[in-house]
Amino acid sequence: MRPLPTLLTLTLAAAFGGFAATAIRDGLEAPANAAPAAAVPTPTVAALPAVVSGQPLPSLAPMLARVTPAVVSVHTKQRVRVSPFGNDPIFRRMFPELSQERINESLGSGVIVDAQRGYVLTNHHVIEGADEVSVTLADGRTLAAEFVGSDPDTDVALMKIPAQNLTALPLANSDALRVGDFVVAVGNPFGIGQTVTSGIVSAVGRTGLRGLGFQNFIQTDASINPGNSGGALVNLNGELVGINTASFNPRGSAAGNIGLGFAIPTSLARNIMGQLIANNGVVIRGTLGLESQDVDARIAQALGLGEARGAVVTQVFTGGAAASAGLKVGDVIVGANEERIDSRDELRNYEGLQPVGSRIALDVRRDGKPLKLMATLREQPRSFAGQEIDPRLSGAVFAELPERLRQAGLSGVMIESVARGSRAEANSLRKDDVVIASNTGNFEDLPGFRASFTQAPAQLVLRILRGNRRADLLMQ
């Protein structure tokens, strides 16, 4: 009968645990603005008994003992020049000696997925723009990391560390995850050290989050906080099911966790990692070679559709996968490989997650009647030189718009670079300008922009977005 007082004590301790945690948090946050945070000793807590009423208590500890050595802390450094004149280009050029170098540092997490070759998966946004990246292992070793490659549109990055005696996580089949499955998140939130949180799978195949690129997220209520990015989401077998990437809170991270965390499934991360290794650090995507728009009520009525959903084809590019499959302008795509397609963005998202050579069974409505077409995705061009389509654009390189900007509502193409002294520079084009319109015709992406130059106009005008400002530029 002795366990009863012990359990009562533990119950009371658990009830006051939240108040104690709040008090500890407030004590930590108050001095954080005045000085660097000192190391916080781990508080001593009472251990649960191993057995209660003859039954062993379930615990995640044995599984986590295998998992945590494979989860690392990622430290990045970026050198930036800071001028007392801010971003004013004239004064910065007049007084370069007044600029000073500053080191920006950030923290994130990563997961060792190949112990023999030292491969570490993390998020692109964790290492973006970094001049130096180092990895701290669970055993305390800190090692310089070699950048292998990254894919901004899926937020996956791959690094390599030169270490022995590493522990890697096996990659599970994330496609087998079901809503309600238990999962555990491991990472380095706020830089305080390795931390474990648990929860369930709240949703799978989650899309439609603005500004996050191509999407097929696992949603979980396990706490994912700043610094957890790039860490591991594992199942109860200790297998990697996802790479933690984002949390959603309309009030910001200061409001605390509200149970909306998102992870990149291992099925996607595995594919991206394989491409980064095989293609010298880049991802080559497949494309259907078409442009489309959402089906609204008016279009649905005009095309004889029973409901207003899907992506209606507005342009089919010659020589592309869609043309070879027999798609025509006016066809409505409502499904791909048995996956429902309700909008243009859903079609683009699905298309962007497939590798070159993928066979896609398209569920189409033509003249209101169902039709099945098979398409094989062809390589999507990453960029092309302006002089290939018009000499007035010589010196500029045009690239596909980052998917995170598309999710934020933009369409068009981005200027990847502008050569010094070129005709494009003389025409006031600048690196990172977004071309959102042209008098050559309508376009939404890189293939559409190129196709719009079939008949170059006598006067070429580009509408560009630079920061928050728009301008119409006449190309001379």
N, C-alpha and C positions, 0 to 999 in steps of 0.2 A: 504493500500500500504506500511505499515511500515515494513513488513517482508523482503522486498527485500534488504535493506541495511544490515540487520542482516545476511541474507544468504550469501551476498557477503563477509562480514567480516569472516564468518565461512569458506567459500571456500578458502579465502586467508590463514586463520589460518591452514587449513588442508594441503595446499600446502607447508607451511613452517614447518609442523609437523615433517616430516622426517628429516630435517636439525636439528631441535631442539632436536629430539630424539638422533641423532648421536652425537651432542655436549654433551648432558647429559651423553651418554654412555662413550664417550672418557674421560670425566671428572671423571667418576667413575673408569674406568679401570686404569688410570694413577697412582693413589696412592695405588691401591690394592696390588701391589707387596711389598710396603714398610711397611704397617701396616694393621691390621684387618679393614675391611670396617665398617664405622660407619653407623648408621641408616640414610637412605635417606628420607627426608620428601617428601610426595606425592605432586607433583606440582599442583598448582591451575589452572584449565582450565575452559573455559567458557562452560556452560551447553547448550545443544541444546534445542530449544523451544519444548514444548510438542506438539504443534499443528502448522502446516504450511498450510495456505490456507484452514483452516477448517478441515484438515485431521490429525489424530494423527500419529506421527512418530513411525515406528516399532522399538522395542527395545528388546534385550535379557535380560535386567535387571530383570524383574519379574521372568523369568525362573531361572536365575543364583542365585537369592535370595534364591531359594529352593535348588539349587545344591551345592553351595560353602560350606555350613556348613558340608557337608558329605565328603569333600576332605580335607585330613590332610597332615601335613608335617611329614616325618619320619627321625629321627636322629639316627645314629648308631655310636657305639664306639667299637673299636677293639684294644686289648692290644697286642703289639708286642715287642719282645726283639731285640734290636739293638746293634750290636757289632762293635767296631772299626776295626775288621778284616773282615768285610763283611760276606760273606757266607762260608768262609774257615772253614770246620768242625774241623780240627785239632786245630787251634788256638782258636776257640770258646770253645772247650772242655778244653784246657790248661788254658785259662784265663776267666772263666765264670764270675768272679767278675767284669770284665770290661764291661760286657753287661748291658745295661740300658733298662728300660721299657718305651715304648712310646705309646701314645694313638693316634690312627688314627681315625678321625671322617669323616663322610660323610652325605650327605643329599639326600633325595628323597621324594617321595609322596606316598600317599595311598588313598584308598576309603573305607568308611564305607558302608558295604552291608547288615548288620544285626544289627539294633539298639538294639534289645532286648538282644542278646548274645554278642554284642560288636565285631563282626567280621570285620576285615579290610583286604582288598585285596591289594597286592602290587606286585612288581617284585622280583623274587628270587635274582637277582643281586644287588638289593638295600640292602638286609639284609644278604647277603652271608658272612660268616666268622665273623659276629658281636658277640661281647660278651654282649653288652647291646643295646637294642632298645627302644626308646621312641617315642611317638606320640604327636604332638602339634595340638590341634583342632583349628578350625577357631575362636572360642571364647577366645582363649589364654590359655586354660588349657593344661598342659603337663603331660602325663601319661606314666608309664612304660608299655611296651607291652609284652605280653606272646607269644612266638613262638608256633604256632600250627603245621606247617609243610610247606614244599615247594617242588616244582618239577623243578629241574634245566633244564630239557629238554623242558619245555614249558615256563620257566621263570615266573612261578606263585608262589606266597607265600601267606600264610594266617597267620594273627596275631589276637590276642584277647586283648581288652582293658577293664579294669574294670570301666566303667563310666556310668552315668545316663544321661538322657535327650540328647541322641544322635540322629543325623539325618542320615538316610541311603538313598542310592539311589536305586530306583527300577531297576531291570535288564530287559532290553529290549530284544527282539528277534533279535539278531544281524544277523541271517540268512536272515532277511527281508531287510537288507541294500542294497541300490543300488548305483552304481556309480553316483555321482552328488548330493546325499543327503547332506544337511548341517549338520555339526558337530562342536562341541566346545570342546577344550581341556582345562582342568583345572589342575594346579599343582603348584609346587614351584621351578621354574627354577633358577639355580645358587644360591639358598638360599636367594633370595631377598624378598620372600614373595609370597603369593598366586597370581597367574597370570592367565588370561584367554586369549586364542587365538581362532580364528575361521577359518573355511575353509570348504572344501567339502570332500566327500569320493572319492579318486582318483582311488581306485581299491579294490576289495575284493578277498579273497582266495589267497593272494599273498604268493608265496613260492620262494625257490631258493636263499635266502640270506645267504651267507656263515657265519658259526659260530654262528647261532642263534637257533639251536635245531629244534624240530618239529615245523612246520610253517603253519599257516593259517591266515595270518595277514590282518587287515584292513589297507590300505594305505591312508594317508590323507595329504593335503597340509597345515593343521593347524600346526603352529610352535610347535615342540616338541624339547626342549633343555635339556641339562644336568640338572638334578634335577626334570624334569617333569616325569621321569620314575616312574611308579606305580600310576600315577594320572589318572584322569577320562577323557574318551572321551564320550560325551553325545550327544543325538539328541536334536532337538528343543523342545521336550516335557520334557526335563530334565531327561531322562532315560539313564542309563548306557549302552552303546553299546560296549565299549572296555576299556582295561587297556593300557595306553600309555607305550610303552616299548623301543623304539629305534628310532633314526633318522639316516639317511644315508647322509654322506658328505665325499667324497674322500679327501677333503682338511682339514678335521678335524673340530671340533666345532668352532674354531676361525674364520672360514670363514663365519659363520652365517648360518641361515636357508635357505635351497634351496628347501623347499617344498616336502621333502621325509621323512615323519614320518610314524611310524608303531605302531599299537595297537593290542593287543590280543583280539579277539572277545569275548563277554560275553558268547556265547554258549560254547566256550572252557573253559573259566575261571570258569563258573558255574560247569561244569563237574569235573574239577580238584579240586575245592573247596569241592565239595561233597565227593570226594575220600579221600582228606586229612582229613576231619572230620571223615569219616567212618573207615579209615584204619590207625589210629594212626599216621597221619602226612606223609604218603607215598602214592604214586600212583602206582597202579597195572595195568599194561598194558596187552592188548591182543596181541597175535601173531599168524600168519598163520603157522609158523613152516616150513619155506623154505628159501633157498638162491636163489638169482637171479642175473642177470647181464643185462646191457643195450643191446638192439637190435641194432646192426649196420647194414650197408648195406650188408655186407657179410653174417651175420646170417639171415637177412631178405630174401635174395635170397635162402639160403640153406633150409629155412623152408617154402618157398613158400608164403611169405607175400607180400602184395601190397605196403607197406611202412615200413621204418625202424623206428619203435617206439614200446614202450612197455618194459616189463621186462620178459626175458626168464628164466624159472625155471631151475636152475642148480643142486639143491639138495632138496629133500623132506624128512623131518625128520620123522622117524617112530613114530606113536602115536600122531602126531600133527594134527592141524586143516586142513592143506592142504592135508595130507594123507587121512583123513576121507572124505574130499570133493571130492577126486578122482583126484587131480592134479598129473601130471606126469612130469618127467624131459623132457624138450623140449617144454612144453606148454608155450605160451606167454600170459601174462596178460596185457590187453590193457584198462581195465576199472574196477571200483569197485563201486557198488551202483550208477551206471549211471555217475560216475565221471571219466573223462579221465585220464589214466595212460600212460605216455610217456616214463618213465625210471625207473630204479631200485630205485633211490632216491625218486621218487614220490610215488612208491608203499610203500616204507618203511615209508615215512612221513604219508601217509594215514593210514597205519596199526598202527603206533605209536600213533595216535590221537583217536583211538577207544578203548573203555573199554572192559574188559573181558566179553565174552558172546555175543558180537555184531554179528549179522547176516550180512554177506557180500555177495552180488551177484557179482560174478566175471565174467567179460567178457573175454573169453579165445579164443585163436586161437590154434587149434591142427591140425597139418598137413595142415595148411593153411585154415582150415574151422572154422567157428564160433561155440563156445560152451559156454553154461551158466552153472556155477557151484555155489552151495551155500556152504559157509564155516562159521563156528561158531568159533570165536576167543577164544583161550585158554590162560590161564595165562602165561605170559612171566616170566621166572625165573630172579630174580634180581641179584643173585650171587650164587656161590657154592664154596665149599672148595676144594683145589687142591688134597687132598688125596683121594677124591671121584673118580678121574680119573687116578691118577698115584701117587704112594708113593713118587716119586722123587720131587713132588710138595707140599709135606706135609708142612703145616704152612702158605701157601699162600691162600688168598681168591680172586677169580676172579670175576669181575663184568662187566656188559655191558659198553661199551665205551660211555661216554657222547655224546649226539647227536650233541652238538655244535662242537665237534671234528670231527664227521662224516661229518658235513656240510663243515668243513674246508678241507676235502679230505682224512681223515684217516679211516682205518678199522682195526678191531681187537678187543681185550679185554683189560681191565685195571686191574691191580693188586690193589685191594682195601686195603689190609693190608697184612703184613708179620709178623708172630709171632717171637719174639726174641728167638734166640737159635734154631730155627727150621731148618729143612733140606732145605727149600726154601731160608732162609737167608744165609745158608752156600753155596748155589748155586748162590749167588749174586743177587737174586731177591729183589727188593725194592718196597715199596709203591709208587703208581702212575706210575710205569713202564707200558708202553703200549706194549703188545705182538702183533706184527704185522704179524708174520709168524712162522711156526713150521714144522719140518720134518715129522709130523704126517699126514699132508695133508692140503688142502686149507680150509680156513674158513674166515668169515667176521665178525661174531658176537659171542655172548656167546653160543647159541645153536650149532652153527657150530663148535666152538672150542671144545665143549664137544663131539660132534659126531665124530670129527676127531680122537678120542682116541679109536675107536673100536678095533684097533690092535696097541697097544703101541709098538714103535720101541725099539730095543735093546739099541740104543743110542738116547737120547732125546735132541734135540737142539731147543731152543727158540730164535727167533730174537726179540729183544726188542728195544723200542725207549725210551730213557731217556733224557728229555729236547730236545736238537737238535742233540743228538748223538745216533747212532745205534750200537748195539753189538750183536753177536751171543754167547749165553751162553749154555754150556754143562751141563745138569742136571745130577748130580752124585747120 
